[in-house]
Amino acid sequence: MELTNDFRVSATPETAWKVLTDVERIAPMLPGAKLEEVEGDEYRGLVKVKVGPITAQYKGTATFQEQDQAAGRVVLKAAGRDTRGQGNANALITAVLTPDGEGTRVSVVTDLTVTGKVAQFGRGVLADVSGKLIGQFVDALEADLRKDGQPTPAATSTGTETPAAPPAPTAAPAAESAPAGTPPAGTAPAAEEAGSADRAGSAPPAGTASAAAPETPPAGTAPAAEEVGSAPSAGTASTDGAAAAPAARKIDSPDPKPVDLFQAAGGSVGKRLAPLLGGLAGLLVFVWLRGRRRRSRQA
């Protein structure tokens, strides 16, 4: 089934885009939702739904299929399964952001496939539920934007609050104060090394070969030095490779309150249940009258 929702936020398209594509930020604002971990481009979490006395919990994943900020278009794919194996849900959510005065208009189209207990409500009830949940999300989003109070990305990039970097210090004072004949800073070590090399002229004393680092080490020592140097390098490379592999990052967030579909649907559920309740009431009256007649005959 396809569900369509529209809402407006009092933020520029740049700010709205930045917030709405930040899953970790908006997840706590979604009714019944909880983000548990992030691994690469995949977000994992759960959604709790209450149907009368029964609470269903859907665990699943969400990934961005498309993010085109220039066109203001973002596509999110989500899939979840009831933890008790009583149904699943899949959604392809497409949101388009357009300027609306000083704010942003967001149009959301959700292609939803759901099975299990939630599916018994049908498209009409789920559309009403979706609209009310979107309203709750927008209220939480507006409150977050007011509390945030951060400048928009455009204001940050063009503003003058960030001071310019101070000019790099020059070496002119040092050059003026240095006595004549003193080499520029940074060249002394090379000169000293050259001088020490000229003075050496012969093999260095015992114990100083590794410090002097001659080009041709004594026989028998080069292979050992190479082996010692190469072993840590190989270990370091493998360690760095293992550290570079992506790992799931846990998100510490409180458990969400389940979405009560009966309460969220309101009148829609009442309209669907009215015929059933009317028939049940008629059946109860019939049984009561029949029992009364039977008792009167026995009397």
PyMOL commands that set and color helices and strands:
alter all, ss='L'
color gray80, all
select helices_A, chain A and resi 13-20+23-29+117-148+153-158+172-177+188-200+209-212+222-244+261-265+267-298
alter helices_A, ss='H'
color red, helices_A
select strands_A, chain A and resi 2-9+33-39+42-51+54-68+73-82+88-100+103-114+249-250+259-260
alter strands_A, ss='S'
color yellow, strands_A
deselect
rebuild
show_as cartoon
